[in-house]
């Protein structure tokens, strides 16, 4: 069964564009190779961190959304841990999409 996951990566701001693309290509390749389906790569760019992490005050944020079995997430995180240039990450399982009728707000009625 495929679940919907999101992984937020925090890459070193000193990485060259080609190195960043190589890291993302490697990670997306792992997702597709192990039976997952990449749905979104959202590059947020370089942002200032709320507090220094490993003596860095800025980081390059990239968000990946994908459908995958649970075993794939473990393999992806293992590869993220050993990849130079990524210094923080978090993976969360996203809620399944709610039916359209349940997601619609209730109509507001005014009493006279």
C-alpha positions in Angstrom: 0.0 0.0 0.0 1.3 3.4 -0.9 1.1 6.2 1.6 1.6 9.9 0.9 4.8 11.3 2.5 6.6 14.6 2.6 10.3 15.1 3.2 11.8 18.5 3.9 15.5 18.7 3.3 17.8 21.4 4.5 20.9 21.6 2.3 24.1 23.6 2.9 23.9 27.0 1.3 27.5 26.6 0.0 26.6 23.8 -2.3 27.0 24.5 -6.0 23.9 24.3 -8.1 25.2 21.1 -9.9 25.8 19.4 -6.5 22.3 20.2 -5.3 20.8 18.9 -8.5 22.9 15.7 -8.2 21.7 15.1 -4.7 18.0 15.6 -5.7 18.5 13.4 -8.7 19.9 10.7 -6.5 17.0 10.9 -4.0 14.3 11.0 -6.6 15.9 8.0 -8.3 15.7 6.1 -5.0 12.0 6.9 -4.7 11.2 5.8 -8.3 13.5 2.7 -8.1 11.9 1.3 -5.0 8.3 1.6 -6.2 7.4 5.1 -5.2 6.0 7.9 -7.2 7.3 11.5 -6.9 4.5 14.0 -7.0 6.2 17.3 -6.2 9.7 18.8 -5.8 9.3 22.3 -4.2 12.6 24.3 -4.1 12.2 27.0 -1.5 15.7 28.4 -2.0 18.0 29.8 0.6 16.4 31.0 3.9 17.7 32.4 7.1 17.5 29.8 10.0 15.8 30.6 13.3 18.9 29.5 15.1 22.4 28.3 14.0 22.7 24.7 13.1 26.2 23.3 12.8 27.4 26.9 12.8 25.3 27.7 9.7 22.8 30.5 9.8 21.3 29.9 6.3 20.1 26.8 4.5 18.6 25.8 1.2 15.2 24.2 1.7 13.8 21.6 -0.7 10.4 19.8 -0.1 9.7 16.4 -1.7 6.2 14.9 -1.8 5.8 11.3 -2.9 3.7 8.2 -2.7 5.6 5.3 -1.3 5.5 2.1 0.8 7.0 2.5 4.4 10.1 0.5 3.6 11.1 3.1 0.9 11.0 5.9 3.5 13.6 4.0 5.7 15.9 3.6 2.6 15.5 7.2 1.6 16.3 8.5 5.1 19.3 6.2 5.3 20.7 7.7 2.1 19.9 11.2 3.3 21.9 10.6 6.5 25.0 9.6 4.6 24.8 12.3 1.9 27.2 15.2 2.4 25.5 18.6 2.0 22.3 17.7 3.8 22.4 18.7 7.4 18.8 18.5 8.5 15.7 16.6 7.3 12.3 15.6 8.5 9.8 13.1 6.9 6.1 13.1 7.8 3.2 11.0 6.6 0.5 13.2 5.1 -3.1 12.6 5.8 -5.1 10.9 3.0 -7.2 13.2 0.9 -10.6 13.8 2.4 -13.7 13.4 0.3 -14.9 16.6 -1.3 -18.2 16.6 0.5 -16.5 16.3 3.9 -13.9 19.0 3.1 -16.5 21.6 2.1 -17.4 24.0 4.9 -20.9 24.0 6.2 -23.1 26.8 4.8 -23.7 29.8 7.0 -27.3 30.7 7.6 -28.5 34.0 9.0 -31.4 34.2 11.2 -33.9 37.0 10.8 
